[in-house]
Amino acid sequence: MSLDVVERLLYLLNQQIYPVVFQQGSLGASGDLAPLAHLSLPLLNKGEVYHQGKKCYSHTLGLEALRLKSKEGLALLNGTQFMNSYAVWCLLKIKKLVKWADHIAAMSFDGFDATPEPFTAGIHRIRKQEGQQKVAQNMLRILEGSEITAQSKSQVQDPYSFRCIPQVHGATLDAVQYAERIVEQEMNAVTDNPLVFPDEDQILSGGNFHGQPLALVLDFLAIALAELGNISERRTYLLISGQRGLPPFLVKSAGLDSGLMIAQYTAASIVSQSKQWCTPASVDSIVSSNGQEDHVSMGANAATKLYQVVNNTEKILAIELLNAAQALSFRRPLKSSAILENIYQAYRKQVPVIEKDRIIHEDMQKTISFIQQFPLS
């Protein structure tokens, strides 16, 4: 790649001139050709860009069109950067959501007055699953000092969505750590074609542009994250079910007021949609390029599906937080742990306790913003 191309790419980035790149069009093999073509068009003063928050044609910016040299066009187009960029963005958000999932589950745990016995270290040590052990330890850390957790319980055991938090959340954590390793390797890889090896005086044609390593982990991440949303919605359902001394739909005047009934409806709908998006893209392949590209990864489709599941899971967790905080308000005067009380008090500044029916959509939107902005310990 010539210095001119590198400097122009840096200039566009530093000036916040962002190419318009479409989500559809890549087969995830022979590189992300169509999306990366749109990414590279501004180098030639072609295509559309976003500049200062507005969409315009790149030729209106007054930049001189570059004349690409040998191999540069291939290097810009023939790689896995589209699907890997999605993977990086999703992983950064997923790592935050995984942390939130434990904290929100812990608040639901106290709201439901569940028993902490399933988090005992020995249970998880003898299974030897790393993520499971970490989540169990984290749950005990988050709940430490809770008056609600410490009080005696009448039930022998709790439903799986509470009892199996370490097993389910932990499996997702393991999946995320595995995917992170694959994505980091891809970030530092050469994925175009053909490849030039100057020391060996070789130009070799291979298949590093094939997105199968990413396609598989992107599908895996979508499934793992959807399950985090799936178990979250089950806890929400139990919180509004009128059990453990909580009023139906978490409102004092249930029947006259709907309380959080429709919030659970919404979570159930979103969970179902995420399940539909978890059909693996990586098992599909359509012959293209006149038979030359006879097996493709569909990794770009896996990437854009994962993006949807990530945003869905954030909404589902926000709905659980809305319900968990409401449930916790019915446990007063008992207090939860210092960690959860800190979250609760900050949250209540944004979303007050629900006394009578109001527009729950506004509460859900405020809760999503809270999750995005509140700094977890």
Residue pairs with C-beta under 8 A, 6 or more apart in sequence:
1 72
1 75
2 69
2 72
4 66
5 43
5 66
5 68
5 72
5 76
8 43
8 63
8 66
9 43
11 17
12 18
12 19
12 42
12 49
15 51
16 51
16 52
17 42
17 49
17 50
17 51
17 58
17 61
18 49
18 50
18 51
19 38
19 39
19 40
19 41
19 42
19 47
19 48
19 49
19 50
19 58
20 38
20 47
20 48
20 49
20 50
20 55
21 35
21 38
21 39
21 82
22 34
22 35
22 38
23 35
23 300
23 304
24 34
24 304
25 33
25 34
25 35
25 300
26 32
26 33
26 34
26 35
26 82
26 83
26 299
26 300
26 301
27 33
27 286
27 288
27 293
27 296
27 297
27 298
27 300
28 80
28 83
28 210
28 211
28 212
28 214
28 215
28 281
28 296
28 297
28 298
28 299
28 300
28 301
28 302
29 207
29 209
29 210
29 211
29 212
29 293
29 295
29 296
29 297
29 299
30 78
30 193
30 209
30 210
30 289
30 293
30 296
31 77
31 78
31 79
31 80
31 191
31 192
31 193
31 209
32 77
32 79
32 80
32 81
32 82
32 83
32 211
32 300
33 77
33 78
35 82
35 300
36 76
36 77
36 78
36 79
36 81
36 82
37 77
38 47
39 76
39 81
39 82
40 73
40 76
40 77
41 47
41 58
42 49
42 58
42 63
43 65
43 66
43 68
43 76
44 65
44 66
44 68
45 58
45 59
45 63
45 64
45 65
46 58
46 59
46 65
47 57
47 58
48 55
48 56
48 57
48 58
49 55
49 56
49 57
49 58
49 61
51 61
68 76
71 196
74 192
74 193
74 194
75 192
77 192
78 191
78 192
78 193
78 209
79 191
79 192
79 209
80 186
80 191
80 209
80 211
80 214
80 299
81 191
82 300
82 303
83 211
83 214
83 215
83 218
83 299
83 300
83 302
83 303
84 183
84 186
84 187
84 214
86 218
86 300
86 303
86 304
86 306
86 307
87 179
87 183
87 186
87 214
87 217
87 218
87 221
87 303
87 306
88 183
88 187
89 307
90 218
90 221
90 303
90 306
90 307
90 310
91 176
91 179
91 180
91 183
91 221
93 310
93 314
94 176
94 221
94 225
94 310
95 176
96 376
97 225
97 228
97 310
97 313
97 314
97 317
98 169
98 172
98 173
98 176
98 228
99 376
100 317
100 321
100 371
100 376
101 169
101 172
101 228
101 232
101 317
102 135
102 138
102 139
102 142
102 165
102 169
103 142
103 339
103 340
103 343
103 376
104 232
104 317
104 320
104 321
104 324
105 139
105 162
105 165
105 169
105 232
105 235
105 320
106 139
106 142
106 143
106 337
106 339
106 340
107 321
107 324
107 325
107 328
107 336
107 340
107 343
107 344
108 162
108 235
108 236
108 239
108 320
108 323
108 324
108 327
109 116
109 139
109 143
109 149
109 162
109 165
110 143
110 146
110 148
110 149
110 328
110 331
110 336
110 337
110 340
111 239
111 246
111 323
111 324
111 325
111 326
111 327
111 328
111 330
111 331
112 158
112 162
112 235
112 238
112 239
112 243
112 244
112 246
112 327
113 148
113 151
113 153
113 244
113 245
113 331
114 153
114 158
114 162
114 163
115 153
115 155
115 157
115 158
116 139
116 140
116 143
116 149
117 157
118 136
118 157
118 158
118 162
118 163
118 164
118 165
118 166
119 136
119 139
119 140
119 143
119 165
119 166
120 136
121 133
121 136
121 137
123 136
124 132
124 133
124 136
124 166
124 170
125 133
127 133
129 167
129 170
129 171
129 174
130 170
130 174
131 169
131 170
131 171
131 172
131 173
131 174
131 177
132 166
132 167
132 170
132 171
133 166
133 170
134 170
134 173
135 165
135 166
135 169
135 170
135 173
136 166
136 170
139 165
139 166
141 339
142 337
142 339
142 340
143 149
143 336
143 337
143 340
144 337
144 338
144 339
145 337
145 338
146 335
146 336
146 337
146 340
147 334
147 335
147 336
148 331
148 334
148 335
148 336
149 336
149 337
151 334
157 163
159 234
159 238
160 234
161 231
161 234
161 235
161 238
162 235
162 238
164 231
165 231
168 227
168 228
168 231
169 228
169 231
171 224
171 227
172 224
172 225
172 227
172 228
175 220
175 221
175 223
175 224
176 221
176 224
178 217
178 220
179 217
179 218
179 220
179 221
182 213
182 214
182 217
183 214
183 217
185 213
186 213
186 214
189 208
190 208
191 208
191 209
192 208
192 209
193 205
193 206
193 207
193 208
193 209
194 203
194 204
194 205
194 206
195 203
195 204
195 205
195 206
195 208
196 202
196 203
197 203
197 204
210 296
210 297
211 296
211 297
211 299
211 300
212 282
212 297
212 299
214 297
214 299
214 302
214 303
215 281
215 282
215 297
215 298
215 299
215 302
216 282
218 281
218 282
218 299
218 302
218 303
218 305
218 306
219 278
219 280
219 281
219 282
219 302
219 305
219 306
221 306
221 309
222 274
222 277
222 278
222 302
222 305
222 306
222 309
223 278
225 274
225 306
225 309
225 310
225 313
226 271
226 274
226 275
226 277
226 278
226 309
226 312
226 313
228 313
228 317
229 270
229 271
229 274
229 309
229 312
229 313
229 316
229 317
230 271
230 274
230 275
232 267
232 313
232 316
232 317
232 319
232 320
233 264
233 267
233 268
233 270
233 271
233 316
233 319
233 320
235 320
235 323
235 324
236 263
236 264
236 267
236 319
236 320
236 323
237 264
237 268
239 246
239 250
239 260
239 323
239 324
239 326
239 327
240 246
240 248
240 249
240 250
240 259
240 260
240 261
240 264
240 323
241 248
242 248
242 249
242 254
245 330
246 327
246 330
247 254
247 259
247 330
248 254
248 255
248 259
249 257
249 258
249 259
249 260
249 261
250 259
250 260
250 323
250 326
250 327
250 330
250 354
251 257
251 258
251 259
251 260
251 354
251 355
251 356
251 357
252 355
253 356
257 356
257 357
258 357
259 354
259 357
260 322
260 323
260 326
260 354
260 360
262 360
263 319
263 322
263 323
263 360
263 363
263 364
264 319
264 323
266 315
266 319
266 364
267 315
267 316
267 319
267 320
270 312
270 315
270 316
271 312
271 316
273 308
273 312
274 308
274 309
274 312
274 313
274 316
277 305
277 308
277 309
277 312
278 305
278 309
280 302
281 298
281 299
281 301
281 302
281 305
282 297
282 298
282 299
282 302
284 298
284 301
285 294
285 295
285 296
285 297
285 298
286 296
287 293
287 294
288 296
314 368
314 371
314 372
315 364
315 368
317 371
318 364
318 367
318 368
318 370
318 371
319 364
319 367
321 347
321 367
321 370
321 371
322 351
322 360
322 363
322 364
322 367
325 344
325 347
325 348
325 351
325 353
326 353
326 354
328 336
328 340
328 344
329 353
335 341
336 344
339 377
342 377
343 374
343 376
346 370
346 374
347 367
347 370
347 374
350 366
350 367
350 369
350 370
351 363
351 366
351 367
351 370
354 363
